[in-house]
């Protein structure tokens, strides 16, 4: 029986050359390609910060930590998604609370959310499944009513819009994946989006071992992660991003 692939990455010779140029440069991590790509993504989405990380799971993990989600907390997630959505909640010691999805769009059924909210609930993590936008107006309304944070798992949805605005920019934090099954890819990779300067600063700190540079000196402020994206991965995705609309 012939194998039918779910998709095939759209990599061409210009993408390969972009990677080769970074490899020739010798600057392989968080160099020019990463900085340029972050700026272009932020400009494209119309958000203040776009932060590259090593994969889409890392982006969700950092988002939860940046929002202070921890042991004893609960996070509402759709019952239908890739396992990473729930895994990251477990990784910070919180409990994923599963809410059924709508048969119409495979996204979280908003009419079922409020009955799952408890005093321990701290956030809602809607997934824009298959690039189809979740019902963000009602989710935002529920979140405001119960003082909850929202993390948009927009792994499959780079470029998708909801009421004229890009998904991943409608809440506290957005998370995108650059896995080979996505519109553009870096092999593995992720993007975190936010308009909150404090959140952005925290995520940038955590992705790089908790280290920041002040007056040329490396200062390690807290325990962090090695969640950086390589510059040749950024170059690969950046080259494809130029064909994003196509």
Secondary structure, 3 states (H helix, E strand, C coil): CCCCCCCCCCCCHHHHHHHHHHHHHCCCECCHHHHHHHHHHHHHHCCCEEEEECCHHHHHHHHHHHCCCCCCCEEEEECCCCCHHHHHHHHCCCEEEEECECCCCCCECHHHCHHHCCCCEEEEECECHHHCCCCHHHHHHHHHHCCCEEEEECCCCCCCEECCEECCCCCCEEEEECECCCCCCCECCEEEEECCHHHHHHHHHHHECCEEEECCEEEECCCCCECCCEHHHHHHHHHHHCCCCC
